[in-house]
Amino acid sequence: MKEIASAMDKVLIKQRRDMKLAYKDTLKPFDAVTTDKSRVTVGKLATDAMQKELVTTDAREQGKEMTKTYMDSLVEACKSGKVALDGDFYLVVLTKKEKLLQNVIRNYFLYRRTCPTPDYDQAVYKYNKADDAIDFLWVIPARDITIEIKANALDLAPELHELRSFVLDFADGTLDKKAKMLNGEDKLEGKVILEEIHEQPI
């Protein structure tokens, strides 16, 4: 038995040595690995943006470009959802800040069969197959902005009134109830059981 084990060890050692020889030209120490200097990373762009003075741009143009990109991504997620799921489904946009780069914000576009539980940094849409349309359900901003809007609910500019209504509905649980209703979770099982018992003859 020991002879077989030592023979197998010799075979494994030979295989490892052969593998090292075969890949010796492709495997380099970390120092020897070259990087493409012409490629600009998101990190470099973000740190450069933080170091520069703020450059004023036309807010309307910037808003239009962001809206166009957002809507294109939403439509792409909807197309993917139509292929993957039958019937109605929900589109969820999650907004996340990069942990290391605070001035980099990304939107993640997802589709799912059920309505999600309302949460911070979230926008939710419903795709109706019968109408082939996307309906906007709600948007909830970041936690700090939500707290600020709730604290100053009466002093907000008119263009923030719709956002204020979503924030207040989120705070008092109205959006939770709406999500449960859309998922068919609003029916009380206890009530159904009591009705069945009540209808039985005594």
PLY file of the C-alpha trace (Angstrom):
ply
format ascii 1.0
element vertex 202
property float x
property float y
property float z
element edge 201
property int vertex1
property int vertex2
end_header
0.00 0.00 0.00
2.87 2.36 0.90
4.50 1.62 -2.46
1.32 2.66 -4.33
1.03 5.88 -2.29
4.67 6.82 -2.91
4.30 6.05 -6.62
1.22 8.32 -6.77
3.12 11.08 -4.95
5.92 10.83 -7.53
3.37 11.10 -10.38
1.75 14.19 -8.77
5.14 15.85 -8.22
6.07 15.18 -11.86
2.71 16.59 -13.06
3.21 19.77 -11.00
6.76 20.20 -12.33
5.58 19.67 -15.92
2.79 22.19 -15.39
5.21 24.81 -14.05
7.49 24.28 -17.04
4.57 24.53 -19.48
3.34 27.82 -17.99
6.68 29.37 -16.96
6.52 31.97 -19.74
2.95 33.03 -18.97
3.28 33.17 -15.18
5.17 36.27 -14.07
5.79 37.79 -10.69
3.37 40.58 -9.78
6.07 43.24 -10.40
6.54 42.06 -13.97
2.86 42.37 -14.92
2.39 45.44 -17.06
-0.78 47.49 -17.08
-2.26 49.48 -19.89
-1.40 53.07 -18.97
-3.76 54.54 -21.57
-6.81 52.95 -19.91
-8.55 55.35 -17.51
-10.31 53.73 -14.57
-13.48 54.89 -12.81
-11.42 55.43 -9.67
-9.07 57.84 -11.42
-11.96 59.76 -12.93
-13.68 59.99 -9.54
-10.58 61.19 -7.68
-9.80 63.70 -10.43
-13.36 65.02 -10.19
-13.03 65.46 -6.41
-9.78 67.40 -6.79
-11.00 69.78 -9.49
-13.07 72.83 -8.77
-16.74 72.44 -9.57
-17.42 73.33 -13.18
-20.85 74.77 -13.79
-22.77 72.99 -16.52
-26.22 73.43 -17.89
-28.32 71.46 -15.40
-31.07 70.86 -17.96
-28.67 69.22 -20.44
-27.14 67.09 -17.74
-30.60 66.09 -16.48
-31.75 65.18 -20.00
-28.68 62.99 -20.58
-29.10 61.23 -17.23
-32.80 60.69 -17.89
-32.10 59.27 -21.37
-29.50 56.82 -20.02
-31.79 55.85 -17.14
-34.76 55.23 -19.42
-32.66 53.26 -21.94
-31.44 51.00 -19.13
-34.98 50.60 -17.78
-36.29 49.59 -21.22
-33.42 47.09 -21.60
-34.27 45.54 -18.23
-37.91 45.34 -19.31
-36.96 43.56 -22.55
-34.92 41.03 -20.56
-37.84 40.56 -18.18
-40.25 39.90 -21.06
-37.99 37.10 -22.30
-37.42 35.55 -18.86
-40.87 35.92 -17.27
-44.47 35.39 -18.39
-47.16 37.90 -17.54
-46.77 40.99 -15.40
-43.54 41.64 -13.51
-41.73 44.38 -11.60
-38.72 46.48 -12.50
-36.56 47.65 -9.61
-33.85 50.30 -9.80
-31.41 50.23 -6.89
-29.14 53.25 -6.48
-25.84 52.47 -4.78
-22.88 54.63 -3.79
-19.47 53.09 -4.31
-17.93 52.36 -0.90
-14.48 53.68 -1.75
-15.54 56.48 -4.12
-18.32 58.50 -2.53
-18.95 60.63 -5.61
-19.63 57.58 -7.83
-23.28 56.52 -7.84
-24.59 53.59 -9.88
-28.06 52.40 -10.75
-28.73 48.67 -10.94
-31.72 47.70 -13.08
-33.42 44.43 -12.12
-36.62 42.59 -12.96
-38.56 40.23 -10.73
-41.89 38.42 -10.59
-43.03 39.84 -7.23
-43.26 43.39 -5.95
-40.31 44.16 -3.66
-40.58 45.43 -0.11
-40.11 49.22 -0.14
-36.61 50.30 0.87
-34.22 53.25 0.68
-32.50 54.06 -2.65
-35.17 52.24 -4.64
-37.51 52.96 -7.54
-40.18 50.42 -8.52
-42.13 50.03 -11.74
-44.68 47.46 -12.86
-44.77 46.02 -16.37
-48.33 45.29 -17.50
-48.31 42.69 -20.25
-51.90 43.36 -21.37
-51.12 47.04 -22.09
-47.42 46.45 -22.89
-46.70 49.42 -20.62
-44.44 50.29 -17.69
-46.23 51.94 -14.76
-44.29 53.91 -12.16
-45.18 52.82 -8.59
-42.81 54.66 -6.21
-39.36 56.04 -5.54
-37.66 56.28 -2.16
-34.45 58.33 -1.88
-31.42 57.66 0.32
-32.00 57.36 4.07
-30.56 60.80 4.95
-32.62 62.52 2.25
-35.75 60.64 3.37
-35.23 61.84 6.96
-34.66 65.41 5.75
-37.81 65.40 3.58
-39.91 63.96 6.41
-38.57 66.55 8.88
-39.30 69.45 6.50
-42.44 68.08 4.87
-44.35 71.37 5.07
-41.52 73.58 3.78
-40.64 71.76 0.55
-40.70 73.28 -2.92
-43.70 72.29 -5.08
-41.57 70.09 -7.36
-40.74 67.87 -4.36
-44.36 67.30 -3.29
-44.71 63.99 -5.17
-41.45 62.72 -3.65
-42.69 63.89 -0.24
-45.85 61.79 -0.63
-43.75 58.67 -1.37
-41.51 59.37 1.64
-44.50 59.83 3.97
-46.21 56.69 2.58
-42.97 54.78 3.16
-42.69 56.10 6.73
-46.25 55.23 7.76
-46.29 51.76 6.11
-48.66 52.60 3.25
-46.12 51.44 0.64
-45.62 48.16 2.56
-49.37 47.56 2.39
-49.39 48.39 -1.32
-46.55 45.89 -1.99
-48.40 43.20 -0.05
-51.61 43.92 -1.95
-49.79 43.70 -5.31
-48.32 40.34 -4.23
-51.70 39.03 -3.03
-50.49 38.93 0.57
-53.22 41.24 1.87
-55.79 38.45 2.36
-56.12 37.39 5.97
-56.03 33.62 6.23
-57.68 33.71 9.63
-60.69 35.51 8.19
-61.14 32.87 5.47
-60.96 30.05 8.05
-63.54 31.76 10.29
-65.94 32.21 7.37
-65.66 28.53 6.46
-66.39 27.50 10.04
-69.32 29.94 10.30
-70.96 28.58 7.12
-71.00 24.97 8.32
-74.33 23.79 9.75
-74.46 23.22 13.48
0 1
1 2
2 3
3 4
4 5
5 6
6 7
7 8
8 9
9 10
10 11
11 12
12 13
13 14
14 15
15 16
16 17
17 18
18 19
19 20
20 21
21 22
22 23
23 24
24 25
25 26
26 27
27 28
28 29
29 30
30 31
31 32
32 33
33 34
34 35
35 36
36 37
37 38
38 39
39 40
40 41
41 42
42 43
43 44
44 45
45 46
46 47
47 48
48 49
49 50
50 51
51 52
52 53
53 54
54 55
55 56
56 57
57 58
58 59
59 60
60 61
61 62
62 63
63 64
64 65
65 66
66 67
67 68
68 69
69 70
70 71
71 72
72 73
73 74
74 75
75 76
76 77
77 78
78 79
79 80
80 81
81 82
82 83
83 84
84 85
85 86
86 87
87 88
88 89
89 90
90 91
91 92
92 93
93 94
94 95
95 96
96 97
97 98
98 99
99 100
100 101
101 102
102 103
103 104
104 105
105 106
106 107
107 108
108 109
109 110
110 111
111 112
112 113
113 114
114 115
115 116
116 117
117 118
118 119
119 120
120 121
121 122
122 123
123 124
124 125
125 126
126 127
127 128
128 129
129 130
130 131
131 132
132 133
133 134
134 135
135 136
136 137
137 138
138 139
139 140
140 141
141 142
142 143
143 144
144 145
145 146
146 147
147 148
148 149
149 150
150 151
151 152
152 153
153 154
154 155
155 156
156 157
157 158
158 159
159 160
160 161
161 162
162 163
163 164
164 165
165 166
166 167
167 168
168 169
169 170
170 171
171 172
172 173
173 174
174 175
175 176
176 177
177 178
178 179
179 180
180 181
181 182
182 183
183 184
184 185
185 186
186 187
187 188
188 189
189 190
190 191
191 192
192 193
193 194
194 195
195 196
196 197
197 198
198 199
199 200
200 201
